[in-house]
């Protein structure tokens, strides 16, 4: 039986894990926003640029799903990225109502400059964990992610 000591009635260890996940997310968001300020980008804009790079070509509908924002919110962010010359929107040949989002050369160069900084930061943090523990961590994080995303899959293009 799990020991319960908190006022939520949840196992203390579960609560501590949830607490750590939230704080890791906040710390990553904080470091990301500091870096994005150097390039006059918001973290939302960077999310969209990164997803656009790794899911090209991508429609605005699938992009909204991937970054978990509403289409209305996405439109405003895309407008700002387009003004900065980082993305372009073209009519989808298979659906005139839809737009294909692609990075411009300038957008691709910027993403290629920024992404490695975060990868190195996170791999530095992971380097403190033994390899066999990383394997367990990856499996456990995958289990949590799959549980949370059941029924929320993005449409395939």
JOKA-V824775 format. One record per backbone hydrogen bond with DSSP energy under -0.5 kcal/mol. NH is the residue of the N-H (numbers start at 1). CO is the residue of the C=O. E is the energy in kcal/mol with one decimal. If there is no record, write none. Layout:
BEGIN
nh: <NH | NH>
co: <CO | CO>
e: <E | E>
END
This chain:
BEGIN
nh: <5 | 6 | 9 | 12 | 15 | 16 | 17 | 18 | 19 | 20 | 21 | 22 | 23 | 24 | 25 | 26 | 27 | 28 | 29 | 30 | 31 | 32 | 33 | 34 | 35 | 36 | 37 | 38 | 38 | 39 | 40 | 41 | 46 | 47 | 48 | 49 | 50 | 51 | 52 | 53 | 54 | 55 | 56 | 58 | 60 | 63 | 64 | 65 | 66 | 67 | 68 | 68 | 69 | 74 | 75 | 76 | 77 | 78 | 79 | 80 | 81 | 82 | 83 | 84 | 85 | 86 | 87 | 88 | 90 | 92 | 92 | 93 | 95 | 98 | 100 | 101 | 101 | 102 | 102 | 104 | 108 | 109 | 110 | 111 | 112 | 113 | 114 | 115 | 117 | 118 | 118 | 119 | 120 | 121 | 122 | 123 | 124 | 125 | 126 | 127 | 128 | 129 | 133 | 134 | 135 | 136 | 137 | 138 | 139 | 140 | 141 | 142 | 143 | 144 | 145 | 146 | 147 | 148 | 149 | 150 | 150 | 152>
co: <10 | 10 | 6 | 3 | 11 | 12 | 13 | 14 | 15 | 16 | 17 | 18 | 19 | 20 | 21 | 22 | 23 | 24 | 25 | 26 | 27 | 28 | 29 | 30 | 31 | 32 | 33 | 34 | 35 | 36 | 37 | 36 | 42 | 43 | 44 | 45 | 46 | 47 | 48 | 49 | 50 | 51 | 53 | 101 | 99 | 59 | 60 | 61 | 62 | 63 | 64 | 65 | 64 | 70 | 71 | 72 | 73 | 74 | 75 | 76 | 77 | 78 | 79 | 80 | 82 | 81 | 81 | 102 | 100 | 95 | 98 | 91 | 92 | 95 | 90 | 58 | 99 | 88 | 100 | 86 | 104 | 105 | 106 | 107 | 108 | 109 | 110 | 111 | 114 | 114 | 115 | 115 | 116 | 117 | 118 | 119 | 120 | 121 | 122 | 123 | 125 | 126 | 130 | 130 | 131 | 132 | 133 | 134 | 135 | 136 | 137 | 138 | 139 | 140 | 141 | 142 | 143 | 144 | 145 | 146 | 147 | 149>
e: <-0.5 | -0.6 | -1.2 | -1.3 | -2.3 | -2.4 | -2.3 | -2.5 | -2.5 | -2.3 | -2.5 | -2.4 | -2.2 | -2.6 | -2.4 | -2.5 | -2.3 | -2.5 | -2.8 | -2.6 | -2.5 | -2.7 | -2.7 | -2.1 | -2.0 | -2.9 | -1.8 | -0.7 | -0.8 | -1.5 | -1.3 | -2.3 | -2.1 | -2.5 | -2.0 | -2.4 | -2.9 | -2.6 | -2.4 | -1.9 | -2.2 | -1.3 | -0.7 | -1.1 | -1.3 | -2.3 | -2.4 | -1.7 | -2.6 | -2.3 | -0.6 | -0.6 | -2.1 | -2.6 | -2.3 | -1.3 | -1.8 | -3.1 | -2.4 | -1.8 | -2.3 | -2.6 | -2.2 | -1.5 | -1.3 | -2.6 | -0.7 | -2.6 | -2.2 | -0.6 | -2.4 | -0.6 | -1.3 | -2.0 | -3.6 | -4.0 | -0.5 | -2.2 | -0.5 | -1.9 | -2.8 | -2.5 | -2.0 | -2.5 | -2.5 | -1.1 | -2.1 | -2.6 | -1.0 | -1.1 | -0.7 | -2.2 | -2.8 | -1.7 | -2.5 | -2.7 | -2.2 | -1.7 | -2.5 | -1.6 | -1.3 | -2.2 | -0.7 | -2.0 | -2.1 | -1.5 | -2.7 | -2.9 | -1.9 | -2.6 | -3.0 | -2.2 | -2.2 | -2.2 | -2.8 | -2.9 | -2.1 | -2.4 | -1.8 | -0.7 | -0.7 | -2.7>
END
